[in-house]
């Protein structure tokens, strides 16, 4: 029992410490090709909305990757489940598409 508790605690600590990807100016420049006029503020707002509305079920860390096609397909259903409006859905989608296209370290 004690071993299980230690294992579960370790898993939770690792899961909760996943680094959420912070947008940078390089991300804005890359995003502007697909979403002209997008700003760092827009990407940060998408990140915040993701954390507030999606983060309890979905982890977004540096190893996260989903295709743009997959994100566009699943986002309307997820937005409905999370009860978010169209603006928040768009902000989250643009953030995810942009950050998923970032070069991996």
MIGU-795234 format. One record per residue: residue number from 1; x, y, z of N, C-alpha, C in turn. Coordinates in steps of 0.05 Angstrom, whole numbers, plus 5000, padded with zeros to 4 digits. Each point is the difference from the previous one (the first is absolute). Example, Ala and Ser with C-alpha at 12.3 -4.5 7.8 and 13.67 -1.06 7.14 Angstrom:
2
<num = 1, n_px = 5264, n_py = 4886, n_pz = 5156, ca_px = 4982, ca_py = 5024, ca_pz = 5000, c_px = 5018, c_py = 5024, c_pz = 5000>;
<num = 2, n_px = 4993, n_py = 5021, n_pz = 4986, ca_px = 5016, ca_py = 5024, ca_pz = 5001, c_px = 4985, c_py = 5022, c_pz = 5014>;
end
This chain:
105
<num = 1, n_px = 5016, n_py = 4976, n_pz = 5000, ca_px = 4984, ca_py = 5024, ca_pz = 5000, c_px = 5017, c_py = 5025, c_pz = 5000>;
<num = 2, n_px = 5021, n_py = 5000, n_pz = 5017, ca_px = 5018, ca_py = 5023, ca_pz = 5002, c_px = 5014, c_py = 5005, c_pz = 4973>;
<num = 3, n_px = 5008, n_py = 4978, n_pz = 4987, ca_px = 5014, ca_py = 5002, ca_pz = 4974, c_px = 4981, c_py = 5013, c_pz = 4979>;
<num = 4, n_px = 4975, n_py = 4991, n_pz = 5001, ca_px = 4981, ca_py = 5012, ca_pz = 4981, c_px = 4996, c_py = 5029, c_pz = 5004>;
<num = 5, n_px = 4999, n_py = 5008, n_pz = 5025, ca_px = 4996, ca_py = 5029, ca_pz = 5007, c_px = 5024, c_py = 5016, c_pz = 4990>;
<num = 6, n_px = 5024, n_py = 4990, n_pz = 5003, ca_px = 5024, ca_py = 5013, ca_pz = 4991, c_px = 4999, c_py = 5002, c_pz = 4969>;
<num = 7, n_px = 4993, n_py = 4979, n_pz = 4987, ca_px = 4999, ca_py = 4999, ca_pz = 4971, c_px = 4979, c_py = 5020, c_pz = 4989>;
<num = 8, n_px = 4977, n_py = 5000, n_pz = 5012, ca_px = 4979, ca_py = 5019, ca_pz = 4992, c_px = 5009, c_py = 5029, c_pz = 5005>;
<num = 9, n_px = 5012, n_py = 5005, n_pz = 5022, ca_px = 5009, ca_py = 5027, ca_pz = 5006, c_px = 5021, c_py = 5009, c_pz = 4980>;
<num = 10, n_px = 5018, n_py = 4983, n_pz = 4993, ca_px = 5021, ca_py = 5006, ca_pz = 4980, c_px = 4988, c_py = 5006, c_pz = 4973>;
<num = 11, n_px = 4981, n_py = 4984, n_pz = 4992, ca_px = 4987, ca_py = 5005, ca_pz = 4974, c_px = 4985, c_py = 5027, c_pz = 5000>;
<num = 12, n_px = 4986, n_py = 5006, n_pz = 5021, ca_px = 4986, ca_py = 5026, ca_pz = 5002, c_px = 5020, c_py = 5023, c_pz = 4999>;
<num = 13, n_px = 5022, n_py = 4998, n_pz = 5014, ca_px = 5020, ca_py = 5022, ca_pz = 5000, c_px = 5011, c_py = 5004, c_pz = 4972>;
<num = 14, n_px = 5006, n_py = 4979, n_pz = 4986, ca_px = 5010, ca_py = 5003, ca_pz = 4973, c_px = 4979, c_py = 5012, c_pz = 4981>;
<num = 15, n_px = 4976, n_py = 4990, n_pz = 5002, ca_px = 4978, ca_py = 5010, ca_pz = 4983, c_px = 4994, c_py = 5029, c_pz = 5006>;
<num = 16, n_px = 5000, n_py = 5008, n_pz = 5024, ca_px = 4994, ca_py = 5028, ca_pz = 5007, c_px = 5023, c_py = 5019, c_pz = 4995>;
<num = 17, n_px = 5024, n_py = 4990, n_pz = 4996, ca_px = 5022, ca_py = 5017, ca_pz = 4995, c_px = 5006, c_py = 5003, c_pz = 4970>;
<num = 18, n_px = 4983, n_py = 4989, n_pz = 4983, ca_px = 5004, ca_py = 5003, ca_pz = 4971, c_px = 5001, c_py = 5029, c_pz = 4993>;
<num = 19, n_px = 5019, n_py = 5007, n_pz = 4984, ca_px = 5005, ca_py = 5028, ca_pz = 4993, c_px = 4981, c_py = 5008, c_pz = 4978>;
<num = 20, n_px = 4983, n_py = 5020, n_pz = 5006, ca_px = 4982, ca_py = 5011, ca_pz = 4979, c_px = 5017, c_py = 5017, c_pz = 4982>;
<num = 21, n_px = 4996, n_py = 4997, n_pz = 4974, ca_px = 5016, ca_py = 5014, ca_pz = 4981, c_px = 4992, c_py = 5030, c_pz = 4999>;
<num = 22, n_px = 5019, n_py = 5017, n_pz = 5005, ca_px = 4996, ca_py = 5029, ca_pz = 4999, c_px = 5005, c_py = 5010, c_pz = 4972>;
<num = 23, n_px = 4982, n_py = 5015, n_pz = 4989, ca_px = 5005, ca_py = 5012, ca_pz = 4973, c_px = 5022, c_py = 5021, c_pz = 5001>;
<num = 24, n_px = 5014, n_py = 5003, n_pz = 4978, ca_px = 5021, ca_py = 5020, ca_pz = 4998, c_px = 4996, c_py = 5016, c_pz = 4974>;
<num = 25, n_px = 5017, n_py = 5020, n_pz = 4996, ca_px = 4998, ca_py = 5016, ca_pz = 4976, c_px = 5004, c_py = 4983, c_pz = 4975>;
<num = 26, n_px = 5018, n_py = 4980, n_pz = 5002, ca_px = 5004, ca_py = 4982, ca_pz = 4977, c_px = 4974, c_py = 4985, c_pz = 4993>;
<num = 27, n_px = 4985, n_py = 4993, n_pz = 5020, ca_px = 4974, ca_py = 4986, ca_pz = 4996, c_px = 4981, c_py = 5019, c_pz = 4986>;
<num = 28, n_px = 5000, n_py = 5026, n_pz = 5008, ca_px = 4982, ca_py = 5020, ca_pz = 4987, c_px = 5007, c_py = 5002, c_pz = 4971>;
<num = 29, n_px = 5026, n_py = 5002, n_pz = 4993, ca_px = 5008, ca_py = 5002, ca_pz = 4972, c_px = 4992, c_py = 4976, c_pz = 4984>;
<num = 30, n_px = 5002, n_py = 4976, n_pz = 5012, ca_px = 4992, ca_py = 4976, ca_pz = 4986, c_px = 4970, c_py = 4999, c_pz = 4997>;
<num = 31, n_px = 4985, n_py = 5009, n_pz = 5020, ca_px = 4971, ca_py = 5000, ca_pz = 5000, c_px = 4989, c_py = 5019, c_pz = 4980>;
<num = 32, n_px = 5014, n_py = 5023, n_pz = 4996, ca_px = 4990, ca_py = 5020, ca_pz = 4981, c_px = 4998, c_py = 4991, c_pz = 4971>;
<num = 33, n_px = 5014, n_py = 4979, n_pz = 4994, ca_px = 4998, ca_py = 4988, ca_pz = 4973, c_px = 4972, c_py = 4988, c_pz = 4996>;
<num = 34, n_px = 4991, n_py = 4986, n_pz = 5021, ca_px = 4974, ca_py = 4987, ca_pz = 4999, c_px = 4977, c_py = 5018, c_pz = 5010>;
<num = 35, n_px = 5006, n_py = 5016, n_pz = 5019, ca_px = 4980, ca_py = 5018, ca_pz = 5013, c_px = 5010, c_py = 5029, c_pz = 4999>;
<num = 36, n_px = 4998, n_py = 5013, n_pz = 4977, ca_px = 5010, ca_py = 5028, ca_pz = 4998, c_px = 4989, c_py = 5018, c_pz = 5022>;
<num = 37, n_px = 5018, n_py = 5015, n_pz = 5012, ca_px = 4992, ca_py = 5019, ca_pz = 5021, c_px = 4999, c_py = 4989, c_pz = 5028>;
<num = 38, n_px = 5006, n_py = 4975, n_pz = 5003, ca_px = 5000, ca_py = 4988, ca_pz = 5028, c_px = 5023, c_py = 5012, c_pz = 5016>;
<num = 39, n_px = 4996, n_py = 5004, n_pz = 5025, ca_px = 5020, ca_py = 5013, ca_pz = 5017, c_px = 5008, c_py = 4981, c_pz = 5023>;
<num = 40, n_px = 5021, n_py = 5007, n_pz = 5014, ca_px = 5009, ca_py = 4985, ca_pz = 5023, c_px = 4978, c_py = 5000, c_pz = 5021>;
<num = 41, n_px = 4986, n_py = 5022, n_pz = 5003, ca_px = 4978, ca_py = 5001, ca_pz = 5018, c_px = 4978, c_py = 4980, c_pz = 4993>;
<num = 42, n_px = 4994, n_py = 4997, n_pz = 4974, ca_px = 4980, ca_py = 4981, ca_pz = 4991, c_px = 5009, c_py = 4972, c_pz = 5007>;
<num = 43, n_px = 5025, n_py = 4993, n_pz = 4995, ca_px = 5010, ca_py = 4973, ca_pz = 5006, c_px = 4999, c_py = 4995, c_pz = 5030>;
<num = 44, n_px = 5008, n_py = 5020, n_pz = 5016, ca_px = 4999, ca_py = 4997, ca_pz = 5029, c_px = 4972, c_py = 4996, c_pz = 5010>;
<num = 45, n_px = 4981, n_py = 5014, n_pz = 4988, ca_px = 4972, ca_py = 4997, ca_pz = 5007, c_px = 4990, c_py = 4972, c_pz = 4994>;
<num = 46, n_px = 5009, n_py = 4989, n_pz = 4977, ca_px = 4993, ca_py = 4973, ca_pz = 4993, c_px = 5011, c_py = 4980, c_pz = 5020>;
<num = 47, n_px = 5025, n_py = 5005, n_pz = 5009, ca_px = 5012, ca_py = 4983, ca_pz = 5021, c_px = 4985, c_py = 5001, c_pz = 5026>;
<num = 48, n_px = 4992, n_py = 5024, n_pz = 5008, ca_px = 4985, ca_py = 5003, ca_pz = 5025, c_px = 4973, c_py = 4986, c_pz = 4998>;
<num = 49, n_px = 4987, n_py = 5004, n_pz = 4977, ca_px = 4974, ca_py = 4987, ca_pz = 4996, c_px = 5003, c_py = 4969, c_pz = 5001>;
<num = 50, n_px = 5022, n_py = 4990, n_pz = 4987, ca_px = 5005, ca_py = 4971, ca_pz = 5001, c_px = 5003, c_py = 4991, c_pz = 5029>;
<num = 51, n_px = 5017, n_py = 5014, n_pz = 5015, ca_px = 5004, ca_py = 4992, ca_pz = 5028, c_px = 4974, c_py = 5001, c_pz = 5016>;
<num = 52, n_px = 4984, n_py = 5020, n_pz = 4996, ca_px = 4975, ca_py = 5003, ca_pz = 5015, c_px = 4979, c_py = 4979, c_pz = 4993>;
<num = 53, n_px = 4998, n_py = 4994, n_pz = 4974, ca_px = 4978, ca_py = 4984, ca_pz = 4990, c_px = 5007, c_py = 4972, c_pz = 4992>;
<num = 54, n_px = 5025, n_py = 4995, n_pz = 4994, ca_px = 5008, ca_py = 4973, ca_pz = 4989, c_px = 5020, c_py = 4986, c_pz = 5018>;
<num = 55, n_px = 5015, n_py = 5015, n_pz = 5015, ca_px = 5023, ca_py = 4990, ca_pz = 5015, c_px = 4993, c_py = 4979, c_pz = 5021>;
<num = 56, n_px = 4976, n_py = 5000, n_pz = 5010, ca_px = 4993, ca_py = 4980, ca_pz = 5020, c_px = 4998, c_py = 4972, c_pz = 4988>;
<num = 57, n_px = 4996, n_py = 4998, n_pz = 4974, ca_px = 4998, ca_py = 4974, ca_pz = 4987, c_px = 5024, c_py = 4995, c_pz = 4981>;
<num = 58, n_px = 5011, n_py = 5021, n_pz = 4989, ca_px = 5021, ca_py = 4998, ca_pz = 4980, c_px = 5025, c_py = 5013, c_pz = 5009>;
<num = 59, n_px = 5023, n_py = 4986, n_pz = 4998, ca_px = 5025, ca_py = 5011, ca_pz = 5006, c_px = 5013, c_py = 5012, c_pz = 4975>;
<num = 60, n_px = 5010, n_py = 5023, n_pz = 5002, ca_px = 5014, ca_py = 5013, ca_pz = 4977, c_px = 5028, c_py = 5005, c_pz = 5008>;
<num = 61, n_px = 5018, n_py = 4982, n_pz = 4992, ca_px = 5028, ca_py = 5003, ca_pz = 5007, c_px = 5017, c_py = 5000, c_pz = 4974>;
<num = 62, n_px = 5025, n_py = 5001, n_pz = 5003, ca_px = 5018, ca_py = 5003, ca_pz = 4977, c_px = 4998, c_py = 4976, c_pz = 4981>;
<num = 63, n_px = 4991, n_py = 4977, n_pz = 5010, ca_px = 4998, ca_py = 4977, ca_pz = 4983, c_px = 4973, c_py = 4997, c_pz = 4987>;
<num = 64, n_px = 4981, n_py = 5018, n_pz = 5006, ca_px = 4973, ca_py = 4998, ca_pz = 4989, c_px = 5001, c_py = 5005, c_pz = 4970>;
<num = 65, n_px = 4985, n_py = 4984, n_pz = 4986, ca_px = 4998, ca_py = 5005, ca_pz = 4971, c_px = 4974, c_py = 4988, c_pz = 4989>;
<num = 66, n_px = 4985, n_py = 5016, n_pz = 4986, ca_px = 4977, ca_py = 4991, ca_pz = 4986, c_px = 4999, c_py = 5015, c_pz = 4974>;
<num = 67, n_px = 4992, n_py = 4987, n_pz = 4978, ca_px = 5000, ca_py = 5013, ca_pz = 4974, c_px = 4980, c_py = 5023, c_pz = 4999>;
<num = 68, n_px = 5004, n_py = 5019, n_pz = 4983, ca_px = 4981, ca_py = 5021, ca_pz = 4996, c_px = 4973, c_py = 4989, c_pz = 4992>;
<num = 69, n_px = 5000, n_py = 4981, n_pz = 4982, ca_px = 4975, ca_py = 4987, ca_pz = 4991, c_px = 4986, c_py = 4988, c_pz = 5024>;
<num = 70, n_px = 5015, n_py = 4986, n_pz = 5017, ca_px = 4988, ca_py = 4987, ca_pz = 5023, c_px = 4989, c_py = 5021, c_pz = 5020>;
<num = 71, n_px = 5015, n_py = 5021, n_pz = 5004, ca_px = 4990, ca_py = 5021, ca_pz = 5018, c_px = 4975, c_py = 5013, c_pz = 4990>;
<num = 72, n_px = 4999, n_py = 5006, n_pz = 4974, ca_px = 4976, ca_py = 5013, ca_pz = 4988, c_px = 4976, c_py = 4981, c_pz = 5001>;
<num = 73, n_px = 5005, n_py = 4974, n_pz = 4999, ca_px = 4979, ca_py = 4981, ca_pz = 5000, c_px = 4988, c_py = 4997, c_pz = 5029>;
<num = 74, n_px = 5017, n_py = 4999, n_pz = 5019, ca_px = 4991, ca_py = 4994, ca_pz = 5028, c_px = 4992, c_py = 5025, c_pz = 5016>;
<num = 75, n_px = 5010, n_py = 5023, n_pz = 4992, ca_px = 4996, ca_py = 5024, ca_pz = 5016, c_px = 4971, c_py = 5008, c_pz = 5004>;
<num = 76, n_px = 4982, n_py = 4999, n_pz = 4979, ca_px = 4972, ca_py = 5007, ca_pz = 5005, c_px = 4987, c_py = 4982, c_pz = 5022>;
<num = 77, n_px = 5006, n_py = 4975, n_pz = 4999, ca_px = 4988, ca_py = 4981, ca_pz = 5020, c_px = 5011, c_py = 5007, c_pz = 5028>;
<num = 78, n_px = 5026, n_py = 5005, n_pz = 5002, ca_px = 5012, ca_py = 5006, ca_pz = 5026, c_px = 4990, c_py = 5027, c_pz = 5010>;
<num = 79, n_px = 4997, n_py = 5019, n_pz = 4982, ca_px = 4989, ca_py = 5027, ca_pz = 5008, c_px = 4972, c_py = 4997, c_pz = 5012>;
<num = 80, n_px = 4984, n_py = 4983, n_pz = 4987, ca_px = 4973, ca_py = 4996, ca_pz = 5010, c_px = 5001, c_py = 4987, c_pz = 5027>;
<num = 81, n_px = 5017, n_py = 4980, n_pz = 5004, ca_px = 5002, ca_py = 4986, ca_pz = 5026, c_px = 5009, c_py = 5019, c_pz = 5022>;
<num = 82, n_px = 5019, n_py = 5018, n_pz = 4993, ca_px = 5011, ca_py = 5019, ca_pz = 5019, c_px = 4982, c_py = 5025, c_pz = 5004>;
<num = 83, n_px = 4980, n_py = 5002, n_pz = 4983, ca_px = 4981, ca_py = 5022, ca_pz = 5001, c_px = 5014, c_py = 5027, c_pz = 4996>;
<num = 84, n_px = 5017, n_py = 5001, n_pz = 4980, ca_px = 5014, ca_py = 5025, ca_pz = 4994, c_px = 4988, c_py = 5012, c_pz = 4975>;
<num = 85, n_px = 5002, n_py = 5027, n_pz = 4998, ca_px = 4989, ca_py = 5014, ca_pz = 4977, c_px = 5018, c_py = 4998, c_pz = 4976>;
<num = 86, n_px = 4990, n_py = 5010, n_pz = 4977, ca_px = 5014, ca_py = 4998, ca_pz = 4975, c_px = 5027, c_py = 5015, c_pz = 5001>;
<num = 87, n_px = 5001, n_py = 5023, n_pz = 5013, ca_px = 5025, ca_py = 5015, ca_pz = 5002, c_px = 5021, c_py = 4984, c_pz = 5015>;
<num = 88, n_px = 4993, n_py = 4989, n_pz = 5023, ca_px = 5020, ca_py = 4984, ca_pz = 5015, c_px = 5008, c_py = 4975, c_pz = 4984>;
<num = 89, n_px = 4981, n_py = 4988, n_pz = 4987, ca_px = 5007, ca_py = 4977, ca_pz = 4983, c_px = 5021, c_py = 5007, c_pz = 4979>;
<num = 90, n_px = 4995, n_py = 5023, n_pz = 4987, ca_px = 5019, ca_py = 5009, ca_pz = 4979, c_px = 5027, c_py = 5007, c_pz = 5012>;
<num = 91, n_px = 5001, n_py = 5013, n_pz = 5023, ca_px = 5026, ca_py = 5007, ca_pz = 5013, c_px = 5015, c_py = 4974, c_pz = 5007>;
<num = 92, n_px = 4986, n_py = 4981, n_pz = 5012, ca_px = 5014, ca_py = 4975, ca_pz = 5007, c_px = 5010, c_py = 4985, c_pz = 4975>;
<num = 93, n_px = 4983, n_py = 4999, n_pz = 4980, ca_px = 5008, ca_py = 4986, ca_pz = 4975, c_px = 5024, c_py = 5013, c_pz = 4988>;
<num = 94, n_px = 5001, n_py = 5026, n_pz = 4998, ca_px = 5023, ca_py = 5014, ca_pz = 4988, c_px = 5025, c_py = 4995, c_pz = 5017>;
<num = 95, n_px = 4997, n_py = 5001, n_pz = 5026, ca_px = 5023, ca_py = 4995, ca_pz = 5018, c_px = 5010, c_py = 4971, c_pz = 4995>;
<num = 96, n_px = 4982, n_py = 4981, n_pz = 5000, ca_px = 5009, ca_py = 4972, ca_pz = 4997, c_px = 5013, c_py = 4995, c_pz = 4973>;
<num = 97, n_px = 4988, n_py = 5010, n_pz = 4978, ca_px = 5011, ca_py = 4997, ca_pz = 4974, c_px = 5028, c_py = 5012, c_pz = 4998>;
<num = 98, n_px = 5002, n_py = 5024, n_pz = 5011, ca_px = 5026, ca_py = 5014, ca_pz = 4999, c_px = 5021, c_py = 4986, c_pz = 5016>;
<num = 99, n_px = 4994, n_py = 4992, n_pz = 5024, ca_px = 5020, ca_py = 4988, ca_pz = 5018, c_px = 5007, c_py = 4971, c_pz = 4990>;
<num = 100, n_px = 4981, n_py = 4987, n_pz = 4987, ca_px = 5006, ca_py = 4973, ca_pz = 4990, c_px = 5018, c_py = 5001, c_pz = 4975>;
<num = 101, n_px = 5001, n_py = 5024, n_pz = 4988, ca_px = 5018, ca_py = 5002, ca_pz = 4976, c_px = 5027, c_py = 5010, c_pz = 5008>;
<num = 102, n_px = 5005, n_py = 5005, n_pz = 5026, ca_px = 5026, ca_py = 5009, ca_pz = 5009, c_px = 5021, c_py = 4978, c_pz = 4996>;
<num = 103, n_px = 5024, n_py = 5008, n_pz = 4992, ca_px = 5022, ca_py = 4980, ca_pz = 4998, c_px = 5004, c_py = 4987, c_pz = 5027>;
<num = 104, n_px = 5002, n_py = 4974, n_pz = 5000, ca_px = 5005, ca_py = 4985, ca_pz = 5025, c_px = 5029, c_py = 5003, c_pz = 5009>;
<num = 105, n_px = 5004, n_py = 5002, n_pz = 5026, ca_px = 5027, ca_py = 5004, ca_pz = 5011, c_px = 5014, c_py = 4974, c_pz = 5002>;
end
